[in-house]
Amino acid sequence: MSGGRNSIRVLNVAEKPSVAKSVATILSGNQGLRVRDGRSRYNRIFEFPYTINGQSTNMLVTSVTGHLIELEFEDRFRKWHSCDPAQLFQAPVRKFVPSDKLDIKKTLEEEARRCQWLVLWLDCDREGENIAFEVVQVCTAVNPHLTIRRAHFSALIDRDIHEAAQNLVPPNKFFADAVDARQEIDLRIGASFTRFQTMLLRDAFVIDAGNDERNLVLSYGPCQFPTLGFVVERYWEVQSHEPEEFWVINCSHKSDEGISTFNWMRGHLFDYTCTVVIYEMCVQEPTATVTNVRKQEKLKYPPHPLNTIELEKRASRYFRMSSEHTMKVAEDLYQAGFISYPRTETDSFSQRTNLHAIVEEQQGHPVWGSYAQRLLDPGAGIWRNPSNGGHDDKAHPPIHPTKFSAGERSWSQDHLRLYELVVRHFLACVSQPAVGAETTVDIDIAGELFSASGRVILAKNYLDVYCFESWGGSLIPSYVLGQQFVPTSLTLDSGVTRPPPLLSEADLLSCMDKEGIGTDATMHDHIKKLLDRFYATKDANTRFSPTNLGEALVMGYDDMGYQLWKPYLRAVMERDMKAVSEGAKSKDEVLETCLHQMKSCFLDARLNKVKLLQAMEIFFERSNRPAGEEQHTSREVIRPCGLCQESNMVLKQNRDGNFMVGCLGYPQCRNVVWLPGSVSEAAVTTNICNSCTPGPVYLIQFKFRRLEIPPDYNASHLGCIGGCDEILRQLIEICGTGNRTSARGRVPTASSGSAQQSNSRQGACIYCHQGGHSSTDCPSQFSGHQGARSRGRNVQQSDESTISCDICGAPCALRTANTANNRGRKFYSCQSQECNFFVWEDSLNNGSVGRSGQRSTMRASASNSRQGSGRGRGGRGAARGAGVTFVSATGDPVSGRRILSNGLTRSAWNFSVLAVAS
């Protein structure tokens, strides 16, 4: 089909198949309209001729189904245990077309190749603009010469669609960038916290969340959690409320005109004695004197024009419809052309809107048609230009009726209700306010003031059509200034204070709107997620309560002292994303700021994860699952694995509670670094070692058991397992490692198990670079008598005279240190495993021998090592001089430098570290 020899071929893309059909039907007038299938049978193609600003065109109208492109992490980061969740804040992401959208993509590509123009008919909000640029990306990839235009419309009616087609504009990249920023921020924050929470808590507790517990996902969303925070905070207010009794004086007066009820101006008092004294004064002098009579006209104004949040709030309040269901029904009405676009922040009409034409369409309605006729009658005087609510998203007008209906056959009761609300709301907002006459009377009884008021409605105006609101009031008898009377009743009554009610859905939407959590198009989704994730429940009165799971999560973060469940962080993000949509900030700038801030929060939360565990213990029982699964809850990445070069090395605890750093690729990769057996706590920090490679190598905050380390070592230490940390190396030699101390207190040899196998696979020895033996059996590592192995040849055996061990009496050989600080210095040490005797030869002249000599030397050693180590980094030179580093379970050095020989006895470790350190 052709629209003429000089016609332009235009590809029009709508957001949904139903919208594409409506646009094509309206623009073609059902004349010359031809329909054919695309690659996707749900997204058909409509063809017809049309003229745009005098230019003949051949229009092709098709559609997508929402977002065409998704954002996801690269494959190697998608598995939950593939990386430290903290890495997700900077892990590479990619955009791709999912498999179920590939047919739509192929249709767009095929049609775009044969077209000159691309006109975007996506919904006119930020999300729609983002989808529009996804369509642009696909189409321009096959035809970069396309002229790209945007159609702006707010209702699927003839007037709006034809006007949009004749006034095409460029698409708004700022809007699309704002959505890109939000998508990436939400993906990174949500994935990192969700993995952290789920891996930490799911297997540790028996959680009944109404579904398969083993597949339970404890999700975190930067909007979802503040929304939960509102629910929990109100629930805590209710639970913490302590009823308090109060007393109030009530007064009434009956006359021929009726009864007046006077309220005590003090309200109520909590002091019973004080109230009784005042009451007795009033009883003793009960004559009331009228001190003031005020009569004034009062106005009750109609609501502002209707935006999305108000639609959801009022549907919840009037019909008890959930916000999610409200938006679904509103979307149905919009796509059928009966109301304008239902996702809008705007609550003021522009001067270009023909308000009278909208009212005229409603004159024939059997219920409110007569009111519409009165509105249009100048003589009735009830027309009023609508007030300005002060919000304008520059994309859509307020929600209003676009087509008359007395009720369609296919409509449900909720469709009827919502359409009625939209129409009545619109008619109300172009009406005069209700007018009332209010009378207020003040009286004095024994110096105490009381007041009564009454109201009569003089003109209902908008209340005639807006039946959802009332303006209650009652008439009171006439009083004159100075009039005196004796009250009919004067009573002292008691009452108790009551807690605030739980949040209703309308209340929750108000809280979210006030604090900037979510947008008009997403708020209902965040509320639904609370219910779907079993974080909250909603009763028949639409009031929310947190579940045990929801309360425990909020309590855990609250105990940490962080505001992750408060709205402030997200509100700042929303303001930043709005700034992107206005062109005031760049997408990259907002991404960097938000993600840096939230990564800091994540790392702090992980360091304080014990608070989450403690909060969960209040509500849930600990599970009896195997320790192997529990290990998944505390895996924190330290560095990339240098052995398999595919996985990360993570912090773990074995069943005995000992800490180690092992490869996530276990059991295929058995690389492991055992940490000192004296470690009581260990947590990965954000600090990165400046020395060790390949990196990054994250430093660990250690806490040691004081009684298991020498007195001059700090119980708290920020250390590095990459090989540069002299203090950590010394503590490993002094205290042993977790796997050694837990296995019957003896030192295993490195020649067993996987160590030899690994070295044989590696080929040449890492010391002499020769084959035929492992690094632990290298002859170059042996010196002196009894074949004792020394680390890096730091000590040399001597055949000189001996002294006796103070502990066991055995002879101690004289040896010579060969370290940078003590090269050539002589020392005696006992070879027995049961005693740790050590003494410098030159200290014998001073009488410092035996255990006293050992303690004296150890203090000096620790002092020197701390002075030179710089908390694990400054001592790098000393470590190199000693030729020492940490050893993996495979027998390979962790940092690529020299290896700790596992063959030494405990006493050899002790004298060796002292020799090196001193």
Secondary structure, 3 states (H helix, E strand, C coil): CCCCCCCEEEEEEECCHHHHHHHHHHHHCCCCCEEECCCCCCCCEEEEEEEECCEEEEEEEEECCCCCCEEEECHHHCCCCCCCHHHHHCCCEEEECCHHHHHHHHHHHHHHHCCCEEEEECCCCHHHHHHHHHHHHHHHHHCCCCEEEECCCCCCCHHHHHHHHHCCECCCHHHHHHHHHHHHHHHHHHHHHHHHHHHHHCCCECCCCCCCHHHCCCCCCCCHHHHHHHHHHHHHHHHHCCCCEEEEEEEEEEECCEEEEEEECCCCECCHHHHHHHHHHHHHCCCEEEEEEEEEEEEECCCCCECHHHHHHHHHHHHCCCHHHHHHHHHHHHHCCCECCCCCCCCCCCCCCCHHHHHHCCCCCCCCHHHHHHHHCCCCCCECCCCCCCCCCCCCCCECECCCCCCCCCCCHHHHHHHHHHHHHHHHHCECCEEEEEEEEEEEECCEEEEEEEEEEEECHHHHCCCCCCCCCCCCCCCCCCCEECCCEEEEEEEECCCCCCCEHHHHHHHHHHHCCCCCCCHHHHHHHHHHCCCEEECCCCEEEECHHHHHHHHHHHHHCCCCCCCHHHHHHHHHHHHHHCCCCCHHHHHHHHHHHHHHHHHHHHHCHHHHHHHHHHHCCECCCCHHHHHHHHCEEEEECCCCCCCEEEEEECCCCCEEEEECCCCCCCCEEECECCEEEEEEEEEECCCCCCCCCEEEEEEECHHHCCCCCCCEEEECCCCCCHHHHHHHHHHCEHHHHHCCCCCCCCCCCHHHHHHHHHCCCCCCCCCCCCHHHCHHHECCHHHCECHHHCEEECCCCCEECCCCCCEEEEEEECCCCCCCCEEEECCCCCCCCEEEHHHHHHCCCHHHHHHHHHHHHHHHHHHHHCCCCCCHHHHHHHCCCCEECCCCECCCCCCCCCCCCHHHHHHHHHHHHC
